[in-house]
Amino acid sequence: MSDVRIVLITAPDLAVAAGLGRALVEERLAACANLVPQITSIYRWEGAVQEDSEVLMVVKTSAGRVAALTERVLALHPYEVPEVLVLPIESGAAAYLDWVRTSVE
């Protein structure tokens, strides 16, 4: 298994997602942040079912940067409880995985 990780983060709009993505990449906490606009999220919050339009962020980083990345997202994100889900990468193109690693060193 690779030490590269995918981190899924949702944001309320494209401006917030772009700001978060740019900060994470500039601070070398992420190699890349892809922004997927106009997803619909249906979830339970404070006892009621909610439905909102959001932006999904697909962020690439290394296992060693996950804690710092998570801490930074929690500091910058406008949500009270932001989504930060970390997924392991089973395998991938060696050159791409190397690029992710070197981009966050």
N, CA, C and O atoms as a Tinker XYZ file with bonds, in Angstrom:
   420  protein
     1  N      0.837000   -1.183000    0.000000    73     2
     2  CA     0.000000    0.000000    0.000000    64     1     3
     3  C      0.881000    1.245000    0.000000    63     2     4     5
     4  O      1.980000    1.249000    0.555000    81     3
     5  N      0.384000    2.279000   -0.623000    73     3     6
     6  CA     1.108000    3.538000   -0.751000    64     5     7
     7  C      0.934000    4.399000    0.498000    63     6     8     9
     8  O     -0.017000    4.214000    1.258000    81     7
     9  N      1.860000    5.343000    0.708000    73     7    10
    10  CA     1.722000    6.306000    1.802000    64     9    11
    11  C      0.996000    7.572000    1.343000    63    10    12    13
    12  O      0.895000    8.532000    2.107000    81    11
    13  N      0.492000    7.587000    0.109000    73    11    14
    14  CA    -0.297000    8.712000   -0.395000    64    13    15
    15  C     -1.734000    8.545000    0.072000    63    14    16    17
    16  O     -2.251000    7.431000    0.161000    81    15
    17  N     -2.366000    9.671000    0.368000    73    15    18
    18  CA    -3.745000    9.660000    0.857000    64    17    19
    19  C     -4.604000   10.611000    0.035000    63    18    20    21
    20  O     -4.125000   11.625000   -0.471000    81    19
    21  N     -5.881000   10.264000   -0.087000    73    19    22
    22  CA    -6.904000   11.138000   -0.635000    64    21    23
    23  C     -7.705000   11.653000    0.554000    63    22    24    25
    24  O     -8.112000   10.872000    1.415000    81    23
    25  N     -7.932000   12.951000    0.607000    73    23    26
    26  CA    -8.738000   13.542000    1.674000    64    25    27
    27  C     -9.952000   14.181000    1.018000    63    26    28    29
    28  O     -9.816000   15.026000    0.133000    81    27
    29  N    -11.144000   13.772000    1.457000    73    27    30
    30  CA   -12.388000   14.342000    0.966000    64    29    31
    31  C    -12.856000   15.410000    1.942000    63    30    32    33
    32  O    -12.944000   15.174000    3.147000    81    31
    33  N    -13.152000   16.580000    1.409000    73    31    34
    34  CA   -13.602000   17.713000    2.212000    64    33    35
    35  C    -14.759000   18.348000    1.447000    63    34    36    37
    36  O    -14.667000   18.524000    0.232000    81    35
    37  N    -15.843000   18.695000    2.134000    73    35    38
    38  CA   -16.902000   19.453000    1.483000    64    37    39
    39  C    -16.834000   20.897000    1.955000    63    38    40    41
    40  O    -16.418000   21.184000    3.077000    81    39
    41  N    -17.254000   21.803000    1.067000    73    39    42
    42  CA   -17.259000   23.234000    1.364000    64    41    43
    43  C    -18.598000   23.811000    0.894000    63    42    44    45
    44  O    -19.251000   23.243000    0.019000    81    43
    45  N    -19.000000   24.938000    1.479000    73    43    46
    46  CA   -20.310000   25.489000    1.133000    64    45    47
    47  C    -20.400000   26.090000   -0.267000    63    46    48    49
    48  O    -21.489000   26.167000   -0.836000    81    47
    49  N    -19.269000   26.517000   -0.828000    73    47    50
    50  CA   -19.297000   27.116000   -2.162000    64    49    51
    51  C    -17.903000   27.082000   -2.771000    63    50    52    53
    52  O    -16.927000   26.715000   -2.116000    81    51
    53  N    -17.835000   27.471000   -4.035000    73    51    54
    54  CA   -16.573000   27.397000   -4.771000    64    53    55
    55  C    -15.513000   28.336000   -4.209000    63    54    56    57
    56  O    -14.330000   27.994000   -4.195000    81    55
    57  N    -15.918000   29.505000   -3.747000    73    55    58
    58  CA   -14.940000   30.459000   -3.202000    64    57    59
    59  C    -14.263000   29.898000   -1.954000    63    58    60    61
    60  O    -13.045000   30.006000   -1.810000    81    59
    61  N    -15.034000   29.306000   -1.061000    73    59    62
    62  CA   -14.464000   28.713000    0.156000    64    61    63
    63  C    -13.564000   27.540000   -0.213000    63    62    64    65
    64  O    -12.453000   27.426000    0.305000    81    63
    65  N    -14.032000   26.666000   -1.103000    73    63    66
    66  CA   -13.234000   25.503000   -1.517000    64    65    67
    67  C    -11.927000   25.939000   -2.166000    63    66    68    69
    68  O    -10.872000   25.369000   -1.884000    81    67
    69  N    -11.990000   26.939000   -3.028000    73    67    70
    70  CA   -10.774000   27.424000   -3.694000    64    69    71
    71  C     -9.805000   28.017000   -2.682000    63    70    72    73
    72  O     -8.599000   27.789000   -2.778000    81    71
    73  N    -10.309000   28.767000   -1.722000    73    71    74
    74  CA    -9.447000   29.330000   -0.680000    64    73    75
    75  C     -8.782000   28.254000    0.153000    63    74    76    77
    76  O     -7.590000   28.334000    0.447000    81    75
    77  N     -9.555000   27.246000    0.534000    73    75    78
    78  CA    -8.992000   26.123000    1.300000    64    77    79
    79  C     -7.953000   25.372000    0.467000    63    78    80    81
    80  O     -6.852000   25.094000    0.942000    81    79
    81  N     -8.307000   25.048000   -0.770000    73    79    82
    82  CA    -7.385000   24.307000   -1.636000    64    81    83
    83  C     -6.089000   25.053000   -1.858000    63    82    84    85
    84  O     -5.005000   24.476000   -1.770000    81    83
    85  N     -6.204000   26.342000   -2.147000    73    83    86
    86  CA    -5.001000   27.154000   -2.372000    64    85    87
    87  C     -4.128000   27.195000   -1.123000    63    86    88    89
    88  O     -2.909000   27.050000   -1.218000    81    87
    89  N     -4.732000   27.391000    0.045000    73    87    90
    90  CA    -3.961000   27.434000    1.294000    64    89    91
    91  C     -3.241000   26.110000    1.530000    63    90    92    93
    92  O     -2.065000   26.101000    1.893000    81    91
    93  N     -3.934000   24.998000    1.328000    73    91    94
    94  CA    -3.329000   23.687000    1.571000    64    93    95
    95  C     -2.159000   23.427000    0.630000    63    94    96    97
    96  O     -1.139000   22.879000    1.047000    81    95
    97  N     -2.297000   23.816000   -0.637000    73    95    98
    98  CA    -1.213000   23.608000   -1.602000    64    97    99
    99  C     -0.067000   24.578000   -1.334000    63    98   100   101
   100  O      1.096000   24.176000   -1.343000    81    99
   101  N     -0.382000   25.851000   -1.096000    73    99   102
   102  CA     0.680000   26.830000   -0.827000    64   101   103
   103  C      1.491000   26.471000    0.413000    63   102   104   105
   104  O      2.700000   26.698000    0.459000    81   103
   105  N      0.814000   25.903000    1.427000    73   103   106
   106  CA     1.495000   25.534000    2.672000    64   105   107
   107  C      2.113000   24.138000    2.608000    63   106   108   109
   108  O      2.586000   23.622000    3.621000    81   107
   109  N      2.112000   23.528000    1.429000    73   107   110
   110  CA     2.690000   22.202000    1.186000    64   109   111
   111  C      2.056000   21.107000    2.039000    63   110   112   113
   112  O      2.698000   20.109000    2.368000    81   111
   113  N      0.806000   21.306000    2.388000    73   111   114
   114  CA     0.047000   20.280000    3.103000    64   113   115
   115  C     -0.650000   19.353000    2.120000    63   114   116   117
   116  O     -1.040000   18.239000    2.469000    81   115
   117  N     -0.803000   19.821000    0.890000    73   115   118
   118  CA    -1.424000   19.030000   -0.173000    64   117   119
   119  C     -0.657000   19.264000   -1.468000    63   118   120   121
   120  O     -0.120000   20.347000   -1.703000    81   119
   121  N     -0.616000   18.238000   -2.299000    73   119   122
   122  CA    -0.003000   18.364000   -3.618000    64   121   123
   123  C     -1.000000   18.958000   -4.605000    63   122   124   125
   124  O     -0.618000   19.664000   -5.538000    81   123
   125  N     -2.266000   18.668000   -4.394000    73   123   126
   126  CA    -3.292000   19.039000   -5.353000    64   125   127
   127  C     -4.650000   19.020000   -4.661000    63   126   128   129
   128  O     -4.890000   18.208000   -3.767000    81   127
   129  N     -5.531000   19.915000   -5.080000    73   127   130
   130  CA    -6.918000   19.901000   -4.608000    64   129   131
   131  C     -7.821000   20.049000   -5.822000    63   130   132   133
   132  O     -7.805000   21.086000   -6.486000    81   131
   133  N     -8.596000   19.033000   -6.111000    73   131   134
   134  CA    -9.579000   19.099000   -7.197000    64   133   135
   135  C    -10.904000   19.543000   -6.597000    63   134   136   137
   136  O    -11.308000   19.048000   -5.544000    81   135
   137  N    -11.578000   20.470000   -7.259000    73   135   138
   138  CA   -12.843000   20.994000   -6.773000    64   137   139
   139  C    -13.965000   20.508000   -7.684000    63   138   140   141
   140  O    -13.963000   20.773000   -8.886000    81   139
   141  N    -14.916000   19.801000   -7.103000    73   139   142
   142  CA   -16.054000   19.268000   -7.850000    64   141   143
   143  C    -17.281000   20.077000   -7.434000    63   142   144   145
   144  O    -17.835000   19.842000   -6.360000    81   143
   145  N    -17.717000   21.037000   -8.275000    73   143   146
   146  CA   -18.811000   21.925000   -7.879000    64   145   147
   147  C    -20.175000   21.260000   -7.993000    63   146   148   149
   148  O    -20.346000   20.236000   -8.655000    81   147
   149  N    -21.120000   21.873000   -7.335000    73   147   150
   150  CA   -22.536000   21.551000   -7.455000    64   149   151
   151  C    -22.897000   20.113000   -7.126000    63   150   152   153
   152  O    -23.625000   19.462000   -7.876000    81   151
   153  N    -22.389000   19.620000   -6.007000    73   151   154
   154  CA   -22.900000   18.355000   -5.513000    64   153   155
   155  C    -24.065000   18.683000   -4.579000    63   154   156   157
   156  O    -24.153000   19.790000   -4.049000    81   155
   157  N    -24.945000   17.727000   -4.386000    73   155   158
   158  CA   -26.036000   17.892000   -3.438000    64   157   159
   159  C    -25.771000   16.966000   -2.269000    63   158   160   161
   160  O    -25.581000   15.763000   -2.448000    81   159
   161  N    -25.760000   17.530000   -1.073000    73   159   162
   162  CA   -25.543000   16.739000    0.140000    64   161   163
   163  C    -26.847000   16.681000    0.927000    63   162   164   165
   164  O    -27.480000   17.706000    1.183000    81   163
   165  N    -27.232000   15.481000    1.300000    73   163   166
   166  CA   -28.400000   15.258000    2.148000    64   165   167
   167  C    -27.881000   14.630000    3.425000    63   166   168   169
   168  O    -27.234000   13.583000    3.384000    81   167
   169  N    -28.156000   15.258000    4.559000    73   167   170
   170  CA   -27.554000   14.835000    5.819000    64   169   171
   171  C    -28.450000   15.224000    6.992000    63   170   172   173
   172  O    -29.350000   16.054000    6.865000    81   171
   173  N    -28.178000   14.604000    8.125000    73   171   174
   174  CA   -28.900000   14.952000    9.341000    64   173   175
   175  C    -28.034000   15.906000   10.158000    63   174   176   177
   176  O    -26.861000   15.627000   10.407000    81   175
   177  N    -28.615000   17.031000   10.573000    73   175   178
   178  CA   -27.902000   18.014000   11.391000    64   177   179
   179  C    -28.865000   18.608000   12.394000    63   178   180   181
   180  O    -29.935000   19.098000   12.035000    81   179
   181  N    -28.475000   18.560000   13.648000    73   179   182
   182  CA   -29.267000   19.101000   14.752000    64   181   183
   183  C    -30.704000   18.588000   14.727000    63   182   184   185
   184  O    -31.656000   19.341000   14.929000    81   183
   185  N    -30.836000   17.281000   14.474000    73   183   186
   186  CA   -32.126000   16.610000   14.553000    64   185   187
   187  C    -33.012000   16.731000   13.332000    63   186   188   189
   188  O    -34.133000   16.224000   13.351000    81   187
   189  N    -32.563000   17.375000   12.281000    73   187   190
   190  CA   -33.388000   17.534000   11.087000    64   189   191
   191  C    -32.602000   17.124000    9.848000    63   190   192   193
   192  O    -31.377000   17.245000    9.807000    81   191
   193  N    -33.318000   16.641000    8.845000    73   191   194
   194  CA   -32.689000   16.297000    7.575000    64   193   195
   195  C    -32.525000   17.584000    6.767000    63   194   196   197
   196  O    -33.473000   18.346000    6.578000    81   195
   197  N    -31.306000   17.800000    6.300000    73   195   198
   198  CA   -30.953000   18.994000    5.533000    64   197   199
   199  C    -30.576000   18.586000    4.108000    63   198   200   201
   200  O    -30.189000   17.444000    3.861000    81   199
   201  N    -30.693000   19.519000    3.191000    73   199   202
   202  CA   -30.246000   19.308000    1.810000    64   201   203
   203  C    -29.624000   20.611000    1.325000    63   202   204   205
   204  O    -30.270000   21.658000    1.319000    81   203
   205  N    -28.362000   20.528000    0.920000    73   203   206
   206  CA   -27.633000   21.724000    0.500000    64   205   207
   207  C    -26.765000   21.434000   -0.716000    63   206   208   209
   208  O    -26.354000   20.298000   -0.950000    81   207
   209  N    -26.499000   22.475000   -1.474000    73   207   210
   210  CA   -25.524000   22.418000   -2.552000    64   209   211
   211  C    -24.147000   22.665000   -1.928000    63   210   212   213
   212  O    -23.993000   23.569000   -1.108000    81   211
   213  N    -23.161000   21.874000   -2.309000    73   211   214
   214  CA   -21.804000   22.012000   -1.776000    64   213   215
   215  C    -20.791000   21.779000   -2.890000    63   214   216   217
   216  O    -21.144000   21.428000   -4.016000    81   215
   217  N    -19.538000   21.981000   -2.549000    73   215   218
   218  CA   -18.412000   21.667000   -3.425000    64   217   219
   219  C    -17.618000   20.556000   -2.747000    63   218   220   221
   220  O    -17.302000   20.647000   -1.561000    81   219
   221  N    -17.302000   19.519000   -3.495000    73   219   222
   222  CA   -16.483000   18.430000   -2.979000    64   221   223
   223  C    -15.037000   18.683000   -3.347000    63   222   224   225
   224  O    -14.722000   18.927000   -4.511000    81   223
   225  N    -14.160000   18.626000   -2.367000    73   223   226
   226  CA   -12.726000   18.757000   -2.586000    64   225   227
   227  C    -12.106000   17.365000   -2.517000    63   226   228   229
   228  O    -12.357000   16.609000   -1.579000    81   227
   229  N    -11.298000   17.038000   -3.515000    73   227   230
   230  CA   -10.552000   15.778000   -3.545000    64   229   231
   231  C     -9.088000   16.192000   -3.448000    63   230   232   233
   232  O     -8.505000   16.686000   -4.413000    81   231
   233  N     -8.505000   15.986000   -2.276000    73   231   234
   234  CA    -7.178000   16.505000   -1.958000    64   233   235
   235  C     -6.184000   15.356000   -1.868000    63   234   236   237
   236  O     -6.468000   14.329000   -1.251000    81   235
   237  N     -5.011000   15.529000   -2.489000    73   235   238
   238  CA    -3.962000   14.511000   -2.438000    64   237   239
   239  C     -2.831000   14.974000   -1.536000    63   238   240   241
   240  O     -2.346000   16.100000   -1.647000    81   239
   241  N     -2.416000   14.075000   -0.634000    73   239   242
   242  CA    -1.340000   14.388000    0.303000    64   241   243
   243  C     -0.631000   13.093000    0.691000    63   242   244   245
   244  O     -0.944000   12.021000    0.172000    81   243
   245  N      0.321000   13.206000    1.603000    73   243   246
   246  CA     1.005000   12.016000    2.120000    64   245   247
   247  C      0.466000   11.698000    3.512000    63   246   248   249
   248  O     -0.113000   12.555000    4.181000    81   247
   249  N      0.665000   10.469000    3.929000    73   247   250
   250  CA     0.198000   10.056000    5.253000    64   249   251
   251  C      0.816000   10.930000    6.340000    63   250   252   253
   252  O      0.158000   11.246000    7.331000    81   251
   253  N      2.064000   11.317000    6.161000    73   251   254
   254  CA     2.751000   12.128000    7.158000    64   253   255
   255  C      2.231000   13.548000    7.283000    63   254   256   257
   256  O      2.517000   14.217000    8.277000    81   255
   257  N      1.469000   14.032000    6.293000    73   255   258
   258  CA     0.946000   15.404000    6.333000    64   257   259
   259  C     -0.531000   15.468000    6.711000    63   258   260   261
   260  O     -1.090000   16.559000    6.830000    81   259
   261  N     -1.171000   14.310000    6.899000    73   259   262
   262  CA    -2.611000   14.275000    7.172000    64   261   263
   263  C     -2.977000   15.041000    8.445000    63   262   264   265
   264  O     -3.939000   15.809000    8.433000    81   263
   265  N     -2.253000   14.857000    9.519000    73   263   266
   266  CA    -2.602000   15.522000   10.785000    64   265   267
   267  C     -2.528000   17.042000   10.643000    63   266   268   269
   268  O     -3.430000   17.751000   11.087000    81   267
   269  N     -1.461000   17.541000   10.029000    73   267   270
   270  CA    -1.315000   18.993000    9.853000    64   269   271
   271  C     -2.369000   19.529000    8.889000    63   270   272   273
   272  O     -2.912000   20.612000    9.109000    81   271
   273  N     -2.665000   18.787000    7.826000    73   271   274
   274  CA    -3.687000   19.193000    6.882000    64   273   275
   275  C     -5.047000   19.279000    7.578000    63   274   276   277
   276  O     -5.779000   20.253000    7.404000    81   275
   277  N     -5.372000   18.272000    8.352000    73   275   278
   278  CA    -6.653000   18.254000    9.078000    64   277   279
   279  C     -6.746000   19.433000   10.028000    63   278   280   281
   280  O     -7.777000   20.102000   10.086000    81   279
   281  N     -5.694000   19.692000   10.766000    73   279   282
   282  CA    -5.663000   20.817000   11.704000    64   281   283
   283  C     -5.893000   22.143000   10.971000    63   282   284   285
   284  O     -6.618000   23.010000   11.459000    81   283
   285  N     -5.273000   22.291000    9.805000    73   283   286
   286  CA    -5.420000   23.534000    9.041000    64   285   287
   287  C     -6.836000   23.689000    8.495000    63   286   288   289
   288  O     -7.396000   24.785000    8.528000    81   287
   289  N     -7.415000   22.604000    7.995000    73   287   290
   290  CA    -8.795000   22.653000    7.506000    64   289   291
   291  C     -9.729000   23.056000    8.638000    63   290   292   293
   292  O    -10.594000   23.911000    8.449000    81   291
   293  N     -9.567000   22.455000    9.807000    73   291   294
   294  CA   -10.426000   22.791000   10.945000    64   293   295
   295  C    -10.286000   24.257000   11.340000    63   294   296   297
   296  O    -11.257000   24.871000   11.783000    81   295
   297  N     -9.100000   24.823000   11.187000    73   295   298
   298  CA    -8.874000   26.229000   11.532000    64   297   299
   299  C     -9.489000   27.186000   10.511000    63   298   300   301
   300  O     -9.956000   28.265000   10.878000    81   299
   301  N     -9.492000   26.799000    9.226000    73   299   302
   302  CA    -9.939000   27.690000    8.165000    64   301   303
   303  C    -11.397000   27.515000    7.752000    63   302   304   305
   304  O    -12.002000   28.442000    7.215000    81   303
   305  N    -11.955000   26.363000    7.992000    73   303   306
   306  CA   -13.269000   26.003000    7.454000    64   305   307
   307  C    -14.396000   26.719000    8.190000    63   306   308   309
   308  O    -14.350000   26.843000    9.414000    81   307
   309  N    -15.413000   27.196000    7.457000    73   307   310
   310  CA   -16.519000   27.898000    8.121000    64   309   311
   311  C    -17.523000   26.980000    8.819000    63   310   312   313
   312  O    -18.300000   27.456000    9.647000    81   311
   313  N    -17.531000   25.693000    8.514000    73   311   314
   314  CA   -18.493000   24.791000    9.148000    64   313   315
   315  C    -18.096000   24.502000   10.594000    63   314   316   317
   316  O    -16.913000   24.472000   10.930000    81   315
   317  N    -19.079000   24.294000   11.424000    73   315   318
   318  CA   -18.840000   23.897000   12.816000    64   317   319
   319  C    -18.188000   22.511000   12.875000    63   318   320   321
   320  O    -17.299000   22.266000   13.690000    81   319
   321  N    -18.642000   21.613000   12.002000    73   319   322
   322  CA   -18.098000   20.249000   11.934000    64   321   323
   323  C    -17.798000   19.930000   10.463000    63   322   324   325
   324  O    -18.621000   19.308000    9.792000    81   323
   325  N    -16.640000   20.344000    9.957000    73   323   326
   326  CA   -16.333000   20.075000    8.550000    64   325   327
   327  C    -16.026000   18.601000    8.297000    63   326   328   329
   328  O    -15.494000   17.891000    9.151000    81   327
   329  N    -16.378000   18.180000    7.105000    73   327   330
   330  CA   -16.051000   16.820000    6.667000    64   329   331
   331  C    -14.574000   16.768000    6.292000    63   330   332   333
   332  O    -14.107000   17.550000    5.465000    81   331
   333  N    -13.852000   15.849000    6.902000    73   331   334
   334  CA   -12.466000   15.561000    6.545000    64   333   335
   335  C    -12.328000   14.050000    6.639000    63   334   336   337
   336  O    -12.192000   13.500000    7.732000    81   335
   337  N    -12.362000   13.383000    5.497000    73   335   338
   338  CA   -12.267000   11.924000    5.450000    64   337   339
   339  C    -11.001000   11.533000    4.705000    63   338   340   341
   340  O    -10.770000   11.991000    3.586000    81   339
   341  N    -10.190000   10.699000    5.314000    73   339   342
   342  CA    -8.906000   10.304000    4.749000    64   341   343
   343  C     -9.008000    8.870000    4.226000    63   342   344   345
   344  O     -9.400000    7.952000    4.946000    81   343
   345  N     -8.645000    8.706000    2.959000    73   343   346
   346  CA    -8.719000    7.399000    2.310000    64   345   347
   347  C     -7.326000    6.944000    1.895000    63   346   348   349
   348  O     -6.567000    7.729000    1.328000    81   347
   349  N     -6.979000    5.693000    2.167000    73   347   350
   350  CA    -5.680000    5.180000    1.727000    64   349   351
   351  C     -5.696000    4.906000    0.227000    63   350   352   353
   352  O     -6.746000    4.645000   -0.361000    81   351
   353  N     -4.529000    4.968000   -0.373000    73   351   354
   354  CA    -4.366000    4.640000   -1.793000    64   353   355
   355  C     -3.713000    3.265000   -1.873000    63   354   356   357
   356  O     -2.610000    3.054000   -1.370000    81   355
   357  N     -4.400000    2.357000   -2.501000    73   355   358
   358  CA    -3.892000    0.996000   -2.672000    64   357   359
   359  C     -2.665000    0.985000   -3.591000    63   358   360   361
   360  O     -1.634000    0.402000   -3.257000    81   359
   361  N     -2.789000    1.632000   -4.743000    73   359   362
   362  CA    -1.689000    1.728000   -5.691000    64   361   363
   363  C     -2.013000    2.835000   -6.682000    63   362   364   365
   364  O     -3.107000    3.397000   -6.665000    81   363
   365  N     -1.051000    3.143000   -7.547000    73   363   366
   366  CA    -1.259000    4.167000   -8.557000    64   365   367
   367  C     -0.017000    4.272000   -9.419000    63   366   368   369
   368  O      0.950000    3.534000   -9.234000    81   367
   369  N     -0.057000    5.196000  -10.360000    73   367   370
   370  CA     1.097000    5.415000  -11.229000    64   369   371
   371  C      2.261000    5.893000  -10.371000    63   370   372   373
   372  O      2.137000    6.877000   -9.641000    81   371
   373  N      3.377000    5.207000  -10.457000    73   371   374
   374  CA     4.530000    5.494000   -9.595000    64   373   375
   375  C      4.977000    6.943000   -9.700000    63   374   376   377
   376  O      5.278000    7.568000   -8.683000    81   375
   377  N      5.024000    7.485000  -10.904000    73   375   378
   378  CA     5.478000    8.869000  -11.079000    64   377   379
   379  C      4.513000    9.847000  -10.398000    63   378   380   381
   380  O      4.950000   10.836000   -9.809000    81   379
   381  N      3.225000    9.579000  -10.476000    73   379   382
   382  CA     2.253000   10.467000   -9.832000    64   381   383
   383  C      2.379000   10.398000   -8.308000    63   382   384   385
   384  O      2.373000   11.428000   -7.634000    81   383
   385  N      2.490000    9.197000   -7.779000    73   383   386
   386  CA     2.633000    9.035000   -6.331000    64   385   387
   387  C      3.906000    9.720000   -5.838000    63   386   388   389
   388  O      3.905000   10.349000   -4.780000    81   387
   389  N      4.986000    9.597000   -6.602000    73   387   390
   390  CA     6.232000   10.293000   -6.247000    64   389   391
   391  C      6.042000   11.803000   -6.267000    63   390   392   393
   392  O      6.550000   12.505000   -5.393000    81   391
   393  N      5.308000   12.310000   -7.265000    73   391   394
   394  CA     5.039000   13.750000   -7.355000    64   393   395
   395  C      4.267000   14.242000   -6.136000    63   394   396   397
   396  O      4.576000   15.301000   -5.591000    81   395
   397  N      3.264000   13.477000   -5.705000    73   395   398
   398  CA     2.505000   13.855000   -4.511000    64   397   399
   399  C      3.460000   13.952000   -3.313000    63   398   400   401
   400  O      3.456000   14.943000   -2.582000    81   399
   401  N      4.259000   12.930000   -3.130000    73   399   402
   402  CA     5.186000   12.904000   -1.988000    64   401   403
   403  C      6.141000   14.100000   -1.999000    63   402   404   405
   404  O      6.318000   14.768000   -0.980000    81   403
   405  N      6.746000   14.362000   -3.140000    73   403   406
   406  CA     7.723000   15.451000   -3.199000    64   405   407
   407  C      7.053000   16.829000   -3.094000    63   406   408   409
   408  O      7.691000   17.789000   -2.663000    81   407
   409  N      5.798000   16.934000   -3.476000    73   407   410
   410  CA     5.094000   18.212000   -3.409000    64   409   411
   411  C      4.728000   18.631000   -1.997000    63   410   412   413
   412  O      4.471000   19.808000   -1.746000    81   411
   413  N      4.700000   17.688000   -1.081000    73   411   414
   414  CA     4.313000   18.012000    0.290000    64   413   415
   415  C      5.479000   17.929000    1.278000    63   414   416   417
   416  O      5.282000   18.034000    2.488000    81   415
   417  N      6.690000   17.741000    0.757000    73   415   418
   418  CA     7.870000   17.677000    1.636000    64   417   419
   419  C      8.264000   19.050000    2.097000    63   418   420
   420  O      9.233000   19.196000    2.842000    81   419
